[in-house]
Amino acid sequence: MPLPALARRLRLAVVTGGTGGVFYPYGGGLAKLLSEHGEDIQATAQVTGGSVDNIMLMDAGQAELGFSTVDSAFEAIKGRAPYDVVGPQKVRTLAVLYDSFLHLVADASRPVRRVADLKGMRVSIGSAGSSTEAFAERVLLAGGLDPAKDVIRDNLSVSESVAALKDGKVAALFWVGGLPTSAINDLAISGQPRLRFIPAGDELPALERMWPGIYSRFDLPPKTYRRQTEPVSGLGVANLLLVPAEIDGEFVTRVLATLFDHLAEVHRIHPEARKLTLAGAARRTAVPFHPAAEAFYRSRGVLR
């Protein structure tokens, strides 16, 4: 994907996620910053279904930047489900952004206090083909449940999941997102229904045996959400900013230079954006860096 001549204004698409999550406002903020400060760049953010959509759009040449969780991106470069139909996806890491928390949220009136208690209940496990769905299925399996048989599955976006929980149509929902996620924050503030955040940290050893090096312990800090006074033992997964593998290296360098030369503005986009640091962005994951990104981090002294 060659870079247009610098004399022409480069139009690029930033593919994000649903409006109720963190990817969308974060991506919108990055698009605005790149348009204002990037040399000859005009960026726009697009609402999508999330990680899987984003990766396929980039591989198809329909987007230049996109957000994904590391587990979804790893399956993509290997061409495994949900990418087995389209084959390996040619994407690479531009930056490691922040870690997402796996929200497992139940109506507090339901008898759900651990993952195994979801047996026989109707649960939203995220949009079909999303990273939330993949993570939820793995957590259910780690909790001793068959994700295909032991729960009644609804494939809903985070906004739809929140509405379904509020209307009593599901007993619980899964959502992988940054803190706080606006849709869940709005539900917690409303108090209808009263929420219970279900701990999932005990499932980490089983996840590590089955999918080593992908997930980590991530506790929900107290008072992240209204009426949530105690920490919740949980799970996390890293979020990446990706680019097509064959995109021009000069483009990669220009984007990274713009972001890190205006890091204070990035931090104002969203609470999760405050976690972006030069050293943190250069953290190695299971998804390789674009060669130009690796060269950029070496030049800034944060990658050996």
Secondary structure by P-SEA (a helix, b strand, c coil): ccccccccbbbbbbbbcccccaaaaaaaaaaaaaaacccbbbbbbbbcccaaaaaaaaaacccccccccaaaaaaaaacccccccccccbbbbccccbbbbbccccccccccccccccccbbbbccccccaaaaaaaaaaaaaccccccccccccccaaaaaaaaaaccccccccccccccaaaaaaaaaccccccccccccaaaaaaacccccbbbbbbcccccccccccccbbbbbbbbcccccccaaaaaaaaaaaaaaaaaaaaccccccccccccccccccccccaaaaaaaaaacccc
